[in-house]
């Protein structure tokens, strides 16, 4: 009775369309789940995400789960995840994708899932890193470490959503550093983020991680946005 009363007063809504969820639904309504625009990147090693970094980063693997379209389900899902505390959406994305990624040969050697970090000030403002649950779900499914203390964000910057590639690259060039010991040498890092647009932030993070001796790098994101 108490659970029913709570649901009546504070109904759970779909992270894709904001409609009220049925008791049998979780995170996304049945309609939104059926309409998710999957990229199928994991089936093509030279996919759009991988090609985004061609000539920029040496990658073992790169892929995205979903396509990001303006005014679409994924935009709403990411918005709810990033700004409205719907962390369960990130966990769902990780659980959906890991069933494909565990079959990907190039990811069999991954040792650590590394989230793109937030600056301490931004983390205090938001209260959470929007990719934490996505990363933890991937790490659990792959049977590897979730390591959020290796890659650090040293500078605080305003949102870069409307900035171009050259502007982003300039801003992020020295924004990230790594903290590591000899135990972190020769590892295969899986760097994760919510949405890839220009790839500037991921490139800066990747370059920082590749400073670690013997490191290898892969990238996975929840969504891929055409630019």
C-alpha positions in Angstrom: 0.0 0.0 0.0 2.8 2.4 0.9 4.6 1.7 -2.4 1.4 2.4 -4.3 0.8 5.6 -2.4 4.4 6.8 -3.2 3.9 6.0 -6.9 0.6 7.9 -6.9 2.1 11.0 -5.3 5.5 10.8 -7.2 4.9 8.7 -10.3 8.0 7.4 -12.1 8.4 8.8 -15.6 10.0 7.5 -18.7 13.5 8.9 -19.3 12.8 8.9 -23.0 9.4 10.7 -23.3 8.6 11.7 -19.7 5.3 9.9 -19.7 4.3 8.0 -16.6 5.6 4.5 -16.4 3.4 1.5 -15.9 4.1 -0.8 -12.9 5.7 -3.3 -15.3 8.0 -0.8 -16.9 11.4 0.6 -15.7 13.4 3.6 -16.8 12.0 3.6 -20.3 8.4 2.8 -21.4 7.8 -0.1 -23.8 7.4 2.3 -26.8 10.7 4.1 -26.2 12.6 0.8 -25.7 11.3 -0.4 -29.1 12.2 2.9 -30.8 15.8 3.2 -29.5 18.1 4.0 -32.5 20.9 1.4 -32.0 24.1 2.1 -34.0 25.3 -1.6 -34.2 28.8 -0.1 -34.1 30.1 -3.2 -32.4 29.5 -5.2 -35.6 31.8 -2.9 -37.6 35.4 -2.3 -36.3 35.7 0.8 -38.6 32.5 2.5 -37.5 31.6 6.2 -37.2 32.9 6.5 -33.6 36.2 4.7 -34.5 36.7 6.9 -37.6 36.1 10.0 -35.6 39.5 9.4 -34.0 41.4 8.3 -37.2 44.7 10.0 -37.2 44.0 11.5 -33.7 44.3 8.6 -31.3 45.6 5.0 -31.6 42.6 2.9 -30.6 42.0 -0.7 -30.1 38.2 -0.2 -30.3 35.6 2.6 -30.4 31.8 2.4 -30.5 28.6 4.0 -29.4 25.4 2.3 -28.3 22.8 4.8 -29.7 22.4 7.6 -32.3 21.7 11.0 -30.8 19.2 13.1 -32.8 17.8 16.5 -31.8 14.4 16.3 -30.2 14.7 12.5 -30.2 14.4 9.8 -27.4 18.1 9.7 -26.9 18.4 13.5 -26.4 15.7 13.3 -23.8 17.3 10.3 -22.1 20.7 12.0 -21.9 19.2 15.2 -20.7 17.4 13.4 -17.9 20.5 11.4 -17.1 22.8 14.5 -17.0 20.6 17.2 -15.4 17.6 15.5 -13.7 19.3 12.8 -11.7 18.1 9.8 -13.8 21.2 7.8 -13.1 19.3 4.6 -13.7 19.3 5.5 -17.4 23.0 5.2 -17.4 22.9 1.8 -15.7 20.3 0.6 -18.3 22.5 1.8 -21.2 25.5 -0.1 -19.7 23.5 -3.3 -19.2 22.1 -3.1 -22.8 25.5 -2.6 -24.4 27.7 -4.9 -22.4 25.9 -8.0 -23.8 27.3 -7.0 -27.2 30.7 -5.7 -26.0 31.6 -9.0 -24.2 31.5 -10.7 -27.6 33.9 -8.1 -29.1 37.4 -9.6 -29.4 39.4 -6.4 -29.1 37.8 -5.7 -25.7 38.7 -9.1 -24.2 41.9 -7.5 -22.8 40.3 -4.5 -21.2 41.5 -4.1 -17.6 39.8 -0.9 -16.4 36.8 1.2 -17.3 37.7 4.9 -17.0 35.0 7.6 -17.0 35.6 11.1 -18.4 35.9 12.9 -15.1 34.1 16.0 -13.9 36.0 18.8 -12.2 35.5 18.8 -8.4 33.5 22.0 -8.7 31.2 20.6 -11.4 30.8 17.4 -9.4 29.7 19.4 -6.4 27.2 21.3 -8.5 25.7 18.3 -10.2 26.1 15.8 -7.3 27.2 12.9 -9.5 29.1 12.0 -12.7 26.4 11.1 -15.3 28.5 8.2 -16.7 29.2 6.5 -13.4 26.4 4.0 -13.5 27.0 3.4 -17.2 30.6 2.6 -16.4 29.9 0.4 -13.4 27.5 -1.7 -15.5 30.1 -2.1 -18.2 32.8 -3.0 -15.7 30.6 -5.5 -14.0 29.6 -7.2 -17.2 33.1 -7.3 -18.5 34.5 -8.5 -15.2 37.0 -5.6 -14.9 37.9 -2.7 -12.7 35.8 0.5 -12.6 38.6 3.1 -12.0 37.6 6.7 -11.4 40.8 7.8 -9.7 43.3 7.5 -12.5 42.1 10.2 -14.9 41.7 13.6 -13.3 40.2 16.9 -14.5 42.5 19.7 -13.5 40.7 22.8 -14.9 37.1 24.0 -14.6 35.4 25.0 -17.9 32.0 26.1 -18.8 29.8 23.9 -21.0 31.3 23.3 -24.4 28.1 22.1 -26.1 28.0 25.0 -28.6 31.8 25.2 -29.3 33.5 24.0 -32.4 36.2 21.4 -32.7 39.1 23.9 -32.6 37.7 25.7 -29.6 37.1 22.5 -27.7 40.6 21.2 -28.5 42.2 24.4 -27.2 40.1 24.3 -24.0 40.7 20.7 -23.2 44.3 20.4 -24.3 45.7 20.6 -20.8 42.5 20.0 -18.8 43.2 16.3 -17.9 46.0 14.6 -16.0 46.7 11.1 -14.9 47.6 9.7 -11.4 49.2 6.3 -11.6 51.8 4.0 -10.2 53.8 1.2 -11.8 50.9 -1.1 -11.1 48.9 0.8 -13.8 51.5 0.1 -16.5 50.6 -2.1 -19.5 46.8 -1.9 -19.0 44.0 -1.6 -21.5 41.8 1.3 -20.6 38.2 1.6 -21.8 37.4 5.3 -21.7 33.7 6.1 -21.5 31.4 9.2 -21.9 27.8 10.0 -22.5 27.8 11.6 -26.0 30.5 12.0 -28.6 30.2 15.0 -30.8 33.5 16.5 -32.0 35.5 14.0 -29.9 37.8 16.8 -28.5 37.2 15.9 -24.8 37.7 12.2 -25.4 40.8 12.9 -27.4 42.3 15.0 -24.6 41.4 12.3 -22.1 42.9 9.6 -24.3 46.1 11.4 -24.8 46.5 11.7 -21.0 45.8 8.0 -20.4 48.4 7.1 -23.1 51.1 8.8 -21.1 51.0 5.7 -18.9 53.7 3.3 -20.1 52.5 0.4 -22.1 48.8 1.6 -22.0 46.3 0.7 -24.7 43.1 2.6 -25.3 39.5 1.9 -26.3 36.5 4.3 -26.2 32.8 3.6 -25.7 29.9 6.1 -25.4 26.2 5.9 -24.8 25.4 8.0 -27.9 26.9 9.3 -31.1 25.9 12.7 -32.4 26.3 13.6 -36.0 28.1 17.0 -36.4 
